[in-house]
């Protein structure tokens, strides 16, 4: 589970860094935000699973 959390965090960083690039088109920005939203949702789900395991 730790590796999955780490991978998803790295993806969030990647997408966030890409938003800082100059001359992005609206389509590119939309795609980056879409990918970022997916990564954040997966992080939320994975974090909840870890929390439940810790509490058990």
C-alpha beads as a LAMMPS data file, in Angstrom:
LAMMPS data file: protein, C-alpha beads

56 atoms
55 bonds

1 atom types
1 bond types

-500.0 500.0 xlo xhi
-500.0 500.0 ylo yhi
-500.0 500.0 zlo zhi

Masses

1 110.0

Atoms # bond

1 1 1 0.000 0.000 0.000
2 1 1 2.901 2.352 0.772
3 1 1 4.205 2.093 -2.798
4 1 1 0.776 2.891 -4.209
5 1 1 0.511 6.005 -2.036
6 1 1 4.007 7.062 -3.035
7 1 1 3.281 6.543 -6.746
8 1 1 0.084 8.566 -6.556
9 1 1 1.806 11.382 -4.650
10 1 1 4.462 11.497 -7.355
11 1 1 1.742 11.745 -10.000
12 1 1 0.138 14.670 -8.153
13 1 1 3.477 16.444 -8.044
14 1 1 4.018 15.770 -11.745
15 1 1 0.603 17.159 -12.720
16 1 1 1.019 20.182 -10.452
17 1 1 4.430 20.931 -11.941
18 1 1 3.012 20.676 -15.455
19 1 1 0.455 23.353 -14.606
20 1 1 3.354 25.759 -14.101
21 1 1 4.522 25.401 -17.722
22 1 1 4.096 28.360 -20.017
23 1 1 1.947 28.360 -23.140
24 1 1 -0.393 25.531 -22.163
25 1 1 -3.532 25.298 -24.258
26 1 1 -6.951 25.148 -22.628
27 1 1 -7.154 21.493 -23.721
28 1 1 -3.840 20.706 -22.033
29 1 1 -4.908 22.483 -18.854
30 1 1 -8.200 20.582 -18.819
31 1 1 -6.359 17.287 -19.307
32 1 1 -3.908 18.061 -16.517
33 1 1 -6.718 19.020 -14.124
34 1 1 -8.547 15.820 -15.041
35 1 1 -5.494 13.696 -14.306
36 1 1 -4.854 15.614 -11.097
37 1 1 -8.447 15.042 -9.968
38 1 1 -8.082 11.297 -10.563
39 1 1 -4.834 11.190 -8.585
40 1 1 -6.320 13.128 -5.680
41 1 1 -9.377 10.843 -5.610
42 1 1 -7.145 7.755 -5.576
43 1 1 -5.023 9.247 -2.801
44 1 1 -8.142 9.898 -0.777
45 1 1 -9.341 6.320 -1.234
46 1 1 -5.936 4.807 -0.480
47 1 1 -5.503 7.014 2.576
48 1 1 -8.876 5.917 3.905
49 1 1 -7.849 2.262 3.493
50 1 1 -4.605 2.883 5.385
51 1 1 -6.492 4.719 8.138
52 1 1 -8.920 1.797 8.528
53 1 1 -6.032 -0.692 8.726
54 1 1 -4.327 1.391 11.386
55 1 1 -7.511 1.612 13.432
56 1 1 -8.085 -2.159 13.344

Bonds

1 1 1 2
2 1 2 3
3 1 3 4
4 1 4 5
5 1 5 6
6 1 6 7
7 1 7 8
8 1 8 9
9 1 9 10
10 1 10 11
11 1 11 12
12 1 12 13
13 1 13 14
14 1 14 15
15 1 15 16
16 1 16 17
17 1 17 18
18 1 18 19
19 1 19 20
20 1 20 21
21 1 21 22
22 1 22 23
23 1 23 24
24 1 24 25
25 1 25 26
26 1 26 27
27 1 27 28
28 1 28 29
29 1 29 30
30 1 30 31
31 1 31 32
32 1 32 33
33 1 33 34
34 1 34 35
35 1 35 36
36 1 36 37
37 1 37 38
38 1 38 39
39 1 39 40
40 1 40 41
41 1 41 42
42 1 42 43
43 1 43 44
44 1 44 45
45 1 45 46
46 1 46 47
47 1 47 48
48 1 48 49
49 1 49 50
50 1 50 51
51 1 51 52
52 1 52 53
53 1 53 54
54 1 54 55
55 1 55 56
